[in-house]
Amino acid sequence: ETVSDDDEIDYSSKPEFYDETLDSKDELWAEKQRRGRVSDAVLSCPACFTTLCLDCQRHETYVTQYRAVFVVNCKIEDEPPLTGSKRKRGKKASQTEGLNDTATFKRVCCSVCSTEVGVVDESEVYHFFSVIPSES
């Protein structure tokens, strides 16, 4: 006779890792981090889904690009800075379109998996172009 998994589960004890108030606690934490500001999206790393930004603004023309000042889980790569140029061609050129052509940028990577997710300019404004946006 086959016994289903439901027959083996003891429902009289509370699950060890379940907290029914966790969603409410997470929502309060996110609201505290934003300090009342409204965000266009919550940005995550495309490789490991780590949260990178809770407060960002979508680019007016390039809808897959975002800019932010307050970020988490991001590291800035110091080696060769990038400079804006309209003469670039290919994938990297399309990712950096819309950025100031005379500015110097540094690469920004996810601090968890090191995936390149954008650049940061001289004014410390982060420009994300390889991220997964979700509703905020």
MODELLER restraints for C-alpha pairs under 7 A, 6 or more apart:
rsr = mdl.restraints
at = mdl.atoms
rsr.add(forms.Gaussian(group=physical.xy_distance, feature=features.Distance(at['CA:34:A'], at['CA:54:A']), mean=6.96, stdev=0.5))
rsr.add(forms.Gaussian(group=physical.xy_distance, feature=features.Distance(at['CA:34:A'], at['CA:55:A']), mean=6.36, stdev=0.5))
rsr.add(forms.Gaussian(group=physical.xy_distance, feature=features.Distance(at['CA:38:A'], at['CA:55:A']), mean=7.00, stdev=0.5))
rsr.add(forms.Gaussian(group=physical.xy_distance, feature=features.Distance(at['CA:39:A'], at['CA:54:A']), mean=6.94, stdev=0.5))
rsr.add(forms.Gaussian(group=physical.xy_distance, feature=features.Distance(at['CA:39:A'], at['CA:55:A']), mean=4.73, stdev=0.5))
rsr.add(forms.Gaussian(group=physical.xy_distance, feature=features.Distance(at['CA:39:A'], at['CA:56:A']), mean=5.27, stdev=0.5))
rsr.add(forms.Gaussian(group=physical.xy_distance, feature=features.Distance(at['CA:39:A'], at['CA:57:A']), mean=6.35, stdev=0.5))
rsr.add(forms.Gaussian(group=physical.xy_distance, feature=features.Distance(at['CA:39:A'], at['CA:136:A']), mean=6.31, stdev=0.5))
rsr.add(forms.Gaussian(group=physical.xy_distance, feature=features.Distance(at['CA:40:A'], at['CA:56:A']), mean=5.92, stdev=0.5))
rsr.add(forms.Gaussian(group=physical.xy_distance, feature=features.Distance(at['CA:40:A'], at['CA:57:A']), mean=5.41, stdev=0.5))
rsr.add(forms.Gaussian(group=physical.xy_distance, feature=features.Distance(at['CA:40:A'], at['CA:58:A']), mean=6.15, stdev=0.5))
rsr.add(forms.Gaussian(group=physical.xy_distance, feature=features.Distance(at['CA:40:A'], at['CA:136:A']), mean=6.60, stdev=0.5))
rsr.add(forms.Gaussian(group=physical.xy_distance, feature=features.Distance(at['CA:41:A'], at['CA:56:A']), mean=6.37, stdev=0.5))
rsr.add(forms.Gaussian(group=physical.xy_distance, feature=features.Distance(at['CA:41:A'], at['CA:133:A']), mean=5.59, stdev=0.5))
rsr.add(forms.Gaussian(group=physical.xy_distance, feature=features.Distance(at['CA:41:A'], at['CA:134:A']), mean=5.41, stdev=0.5))
rsr.add(forms.Gaussian(group=physical.xy_distance, feature=features.Distance(at['CA:41:A'], at['CA:135:A']), mean=5.21, stdev=0.5))
rsr.add(forms.Gaussian(group=physical.xy_distance, feature=features.Distance(at['CA:41:A'], at['CA:136:A']), mean=4.83, stdev=0.5))
rsr.add(forms.Gaussian(group=physical.xy_distance, feature=features.Distance(at['CA:42:A'], at['CA:53:A']), mean=5.78, stdev=0.5))
rsr.add(forms.Gaussian(group=physical.xy_distance, feature=features.Distance(at['CA:42:A'], at['CA:54:A']), mean=4.76, stdev=0.5))
rsr.add(forms.Gaussian(group=physical.xy_distance, feature=features.Distance(at['CA:42:A'], at['CA:55:A']), mean=6.79, stdev=0.5))
rsr.add(forms.Gaussian(group=physical.xy_distance, feature=features.Distance(at['CA:42:A'], at['CA:133:A']), mean=5.60, stdev=0.5))
rsr.add(forms.Gaussian(group=physical.xy_distance, feature=features.Distance(at['CA:42:A'], at['CA:134:A']), mean=5.26, stdev=0.5))
rsr.add(forms.Gaussian(group=physical.xy_distance, feature=features.Distance(at['CA:42:A'], at['CA:135:A']), mean=6.31, stdev=0.5))
rsr.add(forms.Gaussian(group=physical.xy_distance, feature=features.Distance(at['CA:42:A'], at['CA:136:A']), mean=5.36, stdev=0.5))
rsr.add(forms.Gaussian(group=physical.xy_distance, feature=features.Distance(at['CA:43:A'], at['CA:51:A']), mean=6.04, stdev=0.5))
rsr.add(forms.Gaussian(group=physical.xy_distance, feature=features.Distance(at['CA:43:A'], at['CA:52:A']), mean=5.48, stdev=0.5))
rsr.add(forms.Gaussian(group=physical.xy_distance, feature=features.Distance(at['CA:43:A'], at['CA:53:A']), mean=5.09, stdev=0.5))
rsr.add(forms.Gaussian(group=physical.xy_distance, feature=features.Distance(at['CA:43:A'], at['CA:54:A']), mean=6.63, stdev=0.5))
rsr.add(forms.Gaussian(group=physical.xy_distance, feature=features.Distance(at['CA:43:A'], at['CA:131:A']), mean=6.06, stdev=0.5))
rsr.add(forms.Gaussian(group=physical.xy_distance, feature=features.Distance(at['CA:43:A'], at['CA:132:A']), mean=5.59, stdev=0.5))
rsr.add(forms.Gaussian(group=physical.xy_distance, feature=features.Distance(at['CA:43:A'], at['CA:133:A']), mean=4.63, stdev=0.5))
rsr.add(forms.Gaussian(group=physical.xy_distance, feature=features.Distance(at['CA:43:A'], at['CA:134:A']), mean=6.51, stdev=0.5))
rsr.add(forms.Gaussian(group=physical.xy_distance, feature=features.Distance(at['CA:44:A'], at['CA:50:A']), mean=5.31, stdev=0.5))
rsr.add(forms.Gaussian(group=physical.xy_distance, feature=features.Distance(at['CA:44:A'], at['CA:51:A']), mean=4.40, stdev=0.5))
rsr.add(forms.Gaussian(group=physical.xy_distance, feature=features.Distance(at['CA:44:A'], at['CA:52:A']), mean=5.21, stdev=0.5))
rsr.add(forms.Gaussian(group=physical.xy_distance, feature=features.Distance(at['CA:44:A'], at['CA:131:A']), mean=5.65, stdev=0.5))
rsr.add(forms.Gaussian(group=physical.xy_distance, feature=features.Distance(at['CA:44:A'], at['CA:132:A']), mean=5.04, stdev=0.5))
rsr.add(forms.Gaussian(group=physical.xy_distance, feature=features.Distance(at['CA:44:A'], at['CA:133:A']), mean=6.40, stdev=0.5))
rsr.add(forms.Gaussian(group=physical.xy_distance, feature=features.Distance(at['CA:45:A'], at['CA:51:A']), mean=6.53, stdev=0.5))
rsr.add(forms.Gaussian(group=physical.xy_distance, feature=features.Distance(at['CA:45:A'], at['CA:52:A']), mean=6.58, stdev=0.5))
rsr.add(forms.Gaussian(group=physical.xy_distance, feature=features.Distance(at['CA:45:A'], at['CA:110:A']), mean=6.54, stdev=0.5))
rsr.add(forms.Gaussian(group=physical.xy_distance, feature=features.Distance(at['CA:45:A'], at['CA:117:A']), mean=6.96, stdev=0.5))
rsr.add(forms.Gaussian(group=physical.xy_distance, feature=features.Distance(at['CA:45:A'], at['CA:131:A']), mean=5.31, stdev=0.5))
rsr.add(forms.Gaussian(group=physical.xy_distance, feature=features.Distance(at['CA:45:A'], at['CA:132:A']), mean=6.25, stdev=0.5))
rsr.add(forms.Gaussian(group=physical.xy_distance, feature=features.Distance(at['CA:46:A'], at['CA:130:A']), mean=6.92, stdev=0.5))
rsr.add(forms.Gaussian(group=physical.xy_distance, feature=features.Distance(at['CA:46:A'], at['CA:131:A']), mean=5.34, stdev=0.5))
rsr.add(forms.Gaussian(group=physical.xy_distance, feature=features.Distance(at['CA:46:A'], at['CA:132:A']), mean=5.60, stdev=0.5))
rsr.add(forms.Gaussian(group=physical.xy_distance, feature=features.Distance(at['CA:47:A'], at['CA:115:A']), mean=6.84, stdev=0.5))
rsr.add(forms.Gaussian(group=physical.xy_distance, feature=features.Distance(at['CA:48:A'], at['CA:113:A']), mean=6.71, stdev=0.5))
rsr.add(forms.Gaussian(group=physical.xy_distance, feature=features.Distance(at['CA:51:A'], at['CA:73:A']), mean=6.99, stdev=0.5))
rsr.add(forms.Gaussian(group=physical.xy_distance, feature=features.Distance(at['CA:52:A'], at['CA:71:A']), mean=5.79, stdev=0.5))
rsr.add(forms.Gaussian(group=physical.xy_distance, feature=features.Distance(at['CA:52:A'], at['CA:72:A']), mean=4.99, stdev=0.5))
rsr.add(forms.Gaussian(group=physical.xy_distance, feature=features.Distance(at['CA:52:A'], at['CA:73:A']), mean=5.50, stdev=0.5))
rsr.add(forms.Gaussian(group=physical.xy_distance, feature=features.Distance(at['CA:52:A'], at['CA:74:A']), mean=6.44, stdev=0.5))
rsr.add(forms.Gaussian(group=physical.xy_distance, feature=features.Distance(at['CA:53:A'], at['CA:70:A']), mean=6.84, stdev=0.5))
rsr.add(forms.Gaussian(group=physical.xy_distance, feature=features.Distance(at['CA:53:A'], at['CA:71:A']), mean=4.70, stdev=0.5))
rsr.add(forms.Gaussian(group=physical.xy_distance, feature=features.Distance(at['CA:53:A'], at['CA:72:A']), mean=5.89, stdev=0.5))
rsr.add(forms.Gaussian(group=physical.xy_distance, feature=features.Distance(at['CA:55:A'], at['CA:68:A']), mean=6.62, stdev=0.5))
rsr.add(forms.Gaussian(group=physical.xy_distance, feature=features.Distance(at['CA:55:A'], at['CA:70:A']), mean=6.74, stdev=0.5))
rsr.add(forms.Gaussian(group=physical.xy_distance, feature=features.Distance(at['CA:56:A'], at['CA:66:A']), mean=6.33, stdev=0.5))
rsr.add(forms.Gaussian(group=physical.xy_distance, feature=features.Distance(at['CA:56:A'], at['CA:67:A']), mean=5.65, stdev=0.5))
rsr.add(forms.Gaussian(group=physical.xy_distance, feature=features.Distance(at['CA:56:A'], at['CA:68:A']), mean=4.64, stdev=0.5))
rsr.add(forms.Gaussian(group=physical.xy_distance, feature=features.Distance(at['CA:57:A'], at['CA:66:A']), mean=5.48, stdev=0.5))
rsr.add(forms.Gaussian(group=physical.xy_distance, feature=features.Distance(at['CA:57:A'], at['CA:67:A']), mean=5.37, stdev=0.5))
rsr.add(forms.Gaussian(group=physical.xy_distance, feature=features.Distance(at['CA:57:A'], at['CA:68:A']), mean=6.41, stdev=0.5))
rsr.add(forms.Gaussian(group=physical.xy_distance, feature=features.Distance(at['CA:58:A'], at['CA:65:A']), mean=6.10, stdev=0.5))
rsr.add(forms.Gaussian(group=physical.xy_distance, feature=features.Distance(at['CA:58:A'], at['CA:66:A']), mean=4.41, stdev=0.5))
rsr.add(forms.Gaussian(group=physical.xy_distance, feature=features.Distance(at['CA:58:A'], at['CA:67:A']), mean=6.51, stdev=0.5))
rsr.add(forms.Gaussian(group=physical.xy_distance, feature=features.Distance(at['CA:59:A'], at['CA:65:A']), mean=5.48, stdev=0.5))
rsr.add(forms.Gaussian(group=physical.xy_distance, feature=features.Distance(at['CA:59:A'], at['CA:66:A']), mean=5.41, stdev=0.5))
rsr.add(forms.Gaussian(group=physical.xy_distance, feature=features.Distance(at['CA:64:A'], at['CA:129:A']), mean=6.34, stdev=0.5))
rsr.add(forms.Gaussian(group=physical.xy_distance, feature=features.Distance(at['CA:65:A'], at['CA:128:A']), mean=5.62, stdev=0.5))
rsr.add(forms.Gaussian(group=physical.xy_distance, feature=features.Distance(at['CA:65:A'], at['CA:129:A']), mean=4.65, stdev=0.5))
rsr.add(forms.Gaussian(group=physical.xy_distance, feature=features.Distance(at['CA:66:A'], at['CA:127:A']), mean=5.76, stdev=0.5))
rsr.add(forms.Gaussian(group=physical.xy_distance, feature=features.Distance(at['CA:66:A'], at['CA:128:A']), mean=5.08, stdev=0.5))
rsr.add(forms.Gaussian(group=physical.xy_distance, feature=features.Distance(at['CA:66:A'], at['CA:129:A']), mean=6.64, stdev=0.5))
rsr.add(forms.Gaussian(group=physical.xy_distance, feature=features.Distance(at['CA:67:A'], at['CA:125:A']), mean=6.70, stdev=0.5))
rsr.add(forms.Gaussian(group=physical.xy_distance, feature=features.Distance(at['CA:67:A'], at['CA:126:A']), mean=5.38, stdev=0.5))
rsr.add(forms.Gaussian(group=physical.xy_distance, feature=features.Distance(at['CA:67:A'], at['CA:127:A']), mean=4.46, stdev=0.5))
rsr.add(forms.Gaussian(group=physical.xy_distance, feature=features.Distance(at['CA:67:A'], at['CA:128:A']), mean=6.02, stdev=0.5))
rsr.add(forms.Gaussian(group=physical.xy_distance, feature=features.Distance(at['CA:68:A'], at['CA:125:A']), mean=5.86, stdev=0.5))
rsr.add(forms.Gaussian(group=physical.xy_distance, feature=features.Distance(at['CA:68:A'], at['CA:126:A']), mean=5.11, stdev=0.5))
rsr.add(forms.Gaussian(group=physical.xy_distance, feature=features.Distance(at['CA:68:A'], at['CA:127:A']), mean=6.68, stdev=0.5))
rsr.add(forms.Gaussian(group=physical.xy_distance, feature=features.Distance(at['CA:69:A'], at['CA:124:A']), mean=6.81, stdev=0.5))
rsr.add(forms.Gaussian(group=physical.xy_distance, feature=features.Distance(at['CA:69:A'], at['CA:125:A']), mean=5.10, stdev=0.5))
rsr.add(forms.Gaussian(group=physical.xy_distance, feature=features.Distance(at['CA:69:A'], at['CA:126:A']), mean=5.98, stdev=0.5))
rsr.add(forms.Gaussian(group=physical.xy_distance, feature=features.Distance(at['CA:73:A'], at['CA:110:A']), mean=6.03, stdev=0.5))
rsr.add(forms.Gaussian(group=physical.xy_distance, feature=features.Distance(at['CA:73:A'], at['CA:111:A']), mean=5.11, stdev=0.5))
rsr.add(forms.Gaussian(group=physical.xy_distance, feature=features.Distance(at['CA:73:A'], at['CA:112:A']), mean=6.95, stdev=0.5))
rsr.add(forms.Gaussian(group=physical.xy_distance, feature=features.Distance(at['CA:74:A'], at['CA:108:A']), mean=6.47, stdev=0.5))
rsr.add(forms.Gaussian(group=physical.xy_distance, feature=features.Distance(at['CA:74:A'], at['CA:109:A']), mean=5.69, stdev=0.5))
rsr.add(forms.Gaussian(group=physical.xy_distance, feature=features.Distance(at['CA:74:A'], at['CA:110:A']), mean=4.83, stdev=0.5))
rsr.add(forms.Gaussian(group=physical.xy_distance, feature=features.Distance(at['CA:74:A'], at['CA:111:A']), mean=4.96, stdev=0.5))
rsr.add(forms.Gaussian(group=physical.xy_distance, feature=features.Distance(at['CA:75:A'], at['CA:108:A']), mean=5.70, stdev=0.5))
rsr.add(forms.Gaussian(group=physical.xy_distance, feature=features.Distance(at['CA:75:A'], at['CA:109:A']), mean=5.33, stdev=0.5))
rsr.add(forms.Gaussian(group=physical.xy_distance, feature=features.Distance(at['CA:75:A'], at['CA:110:A']), mean=6.25, stdev=0.5))
rsr.add(forms.Gaussian(group=physical.xy_distance, feature=features.Distance(at['CA:75:A'], at['CA:111:A']), mean=5.35, stdev=0.5))
rsr.add(forms.Gaussian(group=physical.xy_distance, feature=features.Distance(at['CA:76:A'], at['CA:106:A']), mean=6.55, stdev=0.5))
rsr.add(forms.Gaussian(group=physical.xy_distance, feature=features.Distance(at['CA:76:A'], at['CA:107:A']), mean=5.89, stdev=0.5))
rsr.add(forms.Gaussian(group=physical.xy_distance, feature=features.Distance(at['CA:76:A'], at['CA:108:A']), mean=4.65, stdev=0.5))
rsr.add(forms.Gaussian(group=physical.xy_distance, feature=features.Distance(at['CA:76:A'], at['CA:109:A']), mean=6.39, stdev=0.5))
rsr.add(forms.Gaussian(group=physical.xy_distance, feature=features.Distance(at['CA:77:A'], at['CA:106:A']), mean=6.17, stdev=0.5))
rsr.add(forms.Gaussian(group=physical.xy_distance, feature=features.Distance(at['CA:77:A'], at['CA:107:A']), mean=5.23, stdev=0.5))
rsr.add(forms.Gaussian(group=physical.xy_distance, feature=features.Distance(at['CA:77:A'], at['CA:108:A']), mean=6.08, stdev=0.5))
rsr.add(forms.Gaussian(group=physical.xy_distance, feature=features.Distance(at['CA:78:A'], at['CA:106:A']), mean=6.43, stdev=0.5))
rsr.add(forms.Gaussian(group=physical.xy_distance, feature=features.Distance(at['CA:81:A'], at['CA:104:A']), mean=6.38, stdev=0.5))
rsr.add(forms.Gaussian(group=physical.xy_distance, feature=features.Distance(at['CA:81:A'], at['CA:105:A']), mean=5.53, stdev=0.5))
rsr.add(forms.Gaussian(group=physical.xy_distance, feature=features.Distance(at['CA:81:A'], at['CA:106:A']), mean=4.90, stdev=0.5))
rsr.add(forms.Gaussian(group=physical.xy_distance, feature=features.Distance(at['CA:82:A'], at['CA:104:A']), mean=5.68, stdev=0.5))
rsr.add(forms.Gaussian(group=physical.xy_distance, feature=features.Distance(at['CA:82:A'], at['CA:105:A']), mean=4.88, stdev=0.5))
rsr.add(forms.Gaussian(group=physical.xy_distance, feature=features.Distance(at['CA:82:A'], at['CA:106:A']), mean=6.04, stdev=0.5))
rsr.add(forms.Gaussian(group=physical.xy_distance, feature=features.Distance(at['CA:83:A'], at['CA:102:A']), mean=6.76, stdev=0.5))
rsr.add(forms.Gaussian(group=physical.xy_distance, feature=features.Distance(at['CA:83:A'], at['CA:103:A']), mean=5.95, stdev=0.5))
rsr.add(forms.Gaussian(group=physical.xy_distance, feature=features.Distance(at['CA:83:A'], at['CA:104:A']), mean=4.56, stdev=0.5))
rsr.add(forms.Gaussian(group=physical.xy_distance, feature=features.Distance(at['CA:83:A'], at['CA:105:A']), mean=5.99, stdev=0.5))
rsr.add(forms.Gaussian(group=physical.xy_distance, feature=features.Distance(at['CA:84:A'], at['CA:99:A']), mean=6.87, stdev=0.5))
rsr.add(forms.Gaussian(group=physical.xy_distance, feature=features.Distance(at['CA:84:A'], at['CA:100:A']), mean=6.20, stdev=0.5))
rsr.add(forms.Gaussian(group=physical.xy_distance, feature=features.Distance(at['CA:84:A'], at['CA:101:A']), mean=4.01, stdev=0.5))
rsr.add(forms.Gaussian(group=physical.xy_distance, feature=features.Distance(at['CA:84:A'], at['CA:102:A']), mean=5.60, stdev=0.5))
rsr.add(forms.Gaussian(group=physical.xy_distance, feature=features.Distance(at['CA:84:A'], at['CA:103:A']), mean=5.93, stdev=0.5))
rsr.add(forms.Gaussian(group=physical.xy_distance, feature=features.Distance(at['CA:84:A'], at['CA:104:A']), mean=6.70, stdev=0.5))
rsr.add(forms.Gaussian(group=physical.xy_distance, feature=features.Distance(at['CA:85:A'], at['CA:101:A']), mean=5.20, stdev=0.5))
rsr.add(forms.Gaussian(group=physical.xy_distance, feature=features.Distance(at['CA:86:A'], at['CA:101:A']), mean=6.96, stdev=0.5))
rsr.add(forms.Gaussian(group=physical.xy_distance, feature=features.Distance(at['CA:95:A'], at['CA:129:A']), mean=5.96, stdev=0.5))
rsr.add(forms.Gaussian(group=physical.xy_distance, feature=features.Distance(at['CA:103:A'], at['CA:121:A']), mean=6.85, stdev=0.5))
rsr.add(forms.Gaussian(group=physical.xy_distance, feature=features.Distance(at['CA:104:A'], at['CA:121:A']), mean=6.10, stdev=0.5))
rsr.add(forms.Gaussian(group=physical.xy_distance, feature=features.Distance(at['CA:104:A'], at['CA:122:A']), mean=6.38, stdev=0.5))
rsr.add(forms.Gaussian(group=physical.xy_distance, feature=features.Distance(at['CA:105:A'], at['CA:119:A']), mean=5.89, stdev=0.5))
rsr.add(forms.Gaussian(group=physical.xy_distance, feature=features.Distance(at['CA:105:A'], at['CA:120:A']), mean=5.43, stdev=0.5))
rsr.add(forms.Gaussian(group=physical.xy_distance, feature=features.Distance(at['CA:105:A'], at['CA:121:A']), mean=4.59, stdev=0.5))
rsr.add(forms.Gaussian(group=physical.xy_distance, feature=features.Distance(at['CA:105:A'], at['CA:122:A']), mean=6.67, stdev=0.5))
rsr.add(forms.Gaussian(group=physical.xy_distance, feature=features.Distance(at['CA:106:A'], at['CA:119:A']), mean=5.38, stdev=0.5))
rsr.add(forms.Gaussian(group=physical.xy_distance, feature=features.Distance(at['CA:106:A'], at['CA:120:A']), mean=5.35, stdev=0.5))
rsr.add(forms.Gaussian(group=physical.xy_distance, feature=features.Distance(at['CA:106:A'], at['CA:121:A']), mean=6.63, stdev=0.5))
rsr.add(forms.Gaussian(group=physical.xy_distance, feature=features.Distance(at['CA:107:A'], at['CA:116:A']), mean=6.93, stdev=0.5))
rsr.add(forms.Gaussian(group=physical.xy_distance, feature=features.Distance(at['CA:107:A'], at['CA:118:A']), mean=6.12, stdev=0.5))
rsr.add(forms.Gaussian(group=physical.xy_distance, feature=features.Distance(at['CA:107:A'], at['CA:119:A']), mean=4.48, stdev=0.5))
rsr.add(forms.Gaussian(group=physical.xy_distance, feature=features.Distance(at['CA:107:A'], at['CA:120:A']), mean=6.53, stdev=0.5))
rsr.add(forms.Gaussian(group=physical.xy_distance, feature=features.Distance(at['CA:108:A'], at['CA:116:A']), mean=5.85, stdev=0.5))
rsr.add(forms.Gaussian(group=physical.xy_distance, feature=features.Distance(at['CA:108:A'], at['CA:117:A']), mean=5.90, stdev=0.5))
rsr.add(forms.Gaussian(group=physical.xy_distance, feature=features.Distance(at['CA:108:A'], at['CA:118:A']), mean=5.09, stdev=0.5))
rsr.add(forms.Gaussian(group=physical.xy_distance, feature=features.Distance(at['CA:108:A'], at['CA:119:A']), mean=4.90, stdev=0.5))
rsr.add(forms.Gaussian(group=physical.xy_distance, feature=features.Distance(at['CA:108:A'], at['CA:120:A']), mean=6.49, stdev=0.5))
rsr.add(forms.Gaussian(group=physical.xy_distance, feature=features.Distance(at['CA:109:A'], at['CA:115:A']), mean=5.21, stdev=0.5))
rsr.add(forms.Gaussian(group=physical.xy_distance, feature=features.Distance(at['CA:109:A'], at['CA:116:A']), mean=4.20, stdev=0.5))
rsr.add(forms.Gaussian(group=physical.xy_distance, feature=features.Distance(at['CA:109:A'], at['CA:117:A']), mean=5.38, stdev=0.5))
rsr.add(forms.Gaussian(group=physical.xy_distance, feature=features.Distance(at['CA:109:A'], at['CA:118:A']), mean=6.98, stdev=0.5))
rsr.add(forms.Gaussian(group=physical.xy_distance, feature=features.Distance(at['CA:110:A'], at['CA:116:A']), mean=6.50, stdev=0.5))
rsr.add(forms.Gaussian(group=physical.xy_distance, feature=features.Distance(at['CA:110:A'], at['CA:117:A']), mean=6.68, stdev=0.5))
rsr.add(forms.Gaussian(group=physical.xy_distance, feature=features.Distance(at['CA:117:A'], at['CA:128:A']), mean=5.85, stdev=0.5))
rsr.add(forms.Gaussian(group=physical.xy_distance, feature=features.Distance(at['CA:117:A'], at['CA:129:A']), mean=6.19, stdev=0.5))
rsr.add(forms.Gaussian(group=physical.xy_distance, feature=features.Distance(at['CA:117:A'], at['CA:130:A']), mean=4.58, stdev=0.5))
rsr.add(forms.Gaussian(group=physical.xy_distance, feature=features.Distance(at['CA:117:A'], at['CA:131:A']), mean=5.99, stdev=0.5))
rsr.add(forms.Gaussian(group=physical.xy_distance, feature=features.Distance(at['CA:118:A'], at['CA:127:A']), mean=5.54, stdev=0.5))
rsr.add(forms.Gaussian(group=physical.xy_distance, feature=features.Distance(at['CA:118:A'], at['CA:128:A']), mean=4.24, stdev=0.5))
rsr.add(forms.Gaussian(group=physical.xy_distance, feature=features.Distance(at['CA:118:A'], at['CA:129:A']), mean=5.35, stdev=0.5))
rsr.add(forms.Gaussian(group=physical.xy_distance, feature=features.Distance(at['CA:118:A'], at['CA:130:A']), mean=6.24, stdev=0.5))
rsr.add(forms.Gaussian(group=physical.xy_distance, feature=features.Distance(at['CA:119:A'], at['CA:126:A']), mean=5.86, stdev=0.5))
rsr.add(forms.Gaussian(group=physical.xy_distance, feature=features.Distance(at['CA:119:A'], at['CA:127:A']), mean=5.27, stdev=0.5))
rsr.add(forms.Gaussian(group=physical.xy_distance, feature=features.Distance(at['CA:119:A'], at['CA:128:A']), mean=6.54, stdev=0.5))
rsr.add(forms.Gaussian(group=physical.xy_distance, feature=features.Distance(at['CA:120:A'], at['CA:126:A']), mean=4.30, stdev=0.5))
rsr.add(forms.Gaussian(group=physical.xy_distance, feature=features.Distance(at['CA:120:A'], at['CA:127:A']), mean=5.94, stdev=0.5))
